[in-house]
Amino acid sequence: MTLDAKLLDILVCPEDRGPLVYVAGECLYNPRLRRAYPIVDGIPVLLVDEAVAVTDDAEHDRLLSSAQADPR
């Protein structure tokens, strides 16, 4: 399932109000804070308490590569 491009354009990180990158089928990712916000049943869960901290450099790179490969 993909998220609507218009929706992706207006969604921001609830913590730093910066843009998020869409990793199709996985999450919305904030590479500045290294937080991944889950997408549950097609609905982004943009709650700071629900975000997953990405501490592993390889996972950070994978998320960025996946997001850049997404043609949204």
N, C-alpha and C positions, 0 to 999 in steps of 0.2 A: 504494500500500500504506500502511496506517495502522498505527501502533503501539498496542498495548493500553493502555487508560487506566490500568490498575493499574500497569503498567510505567512509564508516564510519571510517575506519582505518586511513585515511589521513586527514579527516576534523578536524580542531582545532578552538578554540574560536578566533575570530578576535581581541579581546582585550588583552587577556593574553597568547595566543598561546598554551594554555593547552588543554588536551583532553576533548571531550564532550561525554555525555552519551545520547544514543538514547532512547527516550520514543515513542514507536511505535504509529504511527498515530497522534502524537501530536507535538513533538518538539525535538530539540537537546538541551540538558541542561548542563549548566556549574554550578556544585554545589559549586565551590569555590567562584564565583562571584554572584551566585544565579540569573542567567539570562537564560531565555528560548528563544531559537531562533525558530521561527515558521517554519513549513514545509508547503508550499503552492503548491498544485497540484504536490506533490511528489518532490519538489525542496526546499532544505534548504535555508532559507533566512538568511545568516550570515552577517548581517549588525548590527552594535552596536546600531544604532538608531531605529532599528526594534525589538530589543530584549525586552522581557517583564521581568521586575524586579519581582522576587519572594520574597516577604517580609514576607509572612505567613509561619511559621514553619511547619504547617500541610501540606501545599501545597508542600513545599520543601521535606518533608518526603514522600509524595505521589509520587512525580516525581522520587525520588530515588528508591522507592519500585517498581514502574512500570518499570523503566529501568533495575533493577536487575532481574525482572521476565521475561524480554524479552530475548529469547534464541539466539539472533542473532549469 
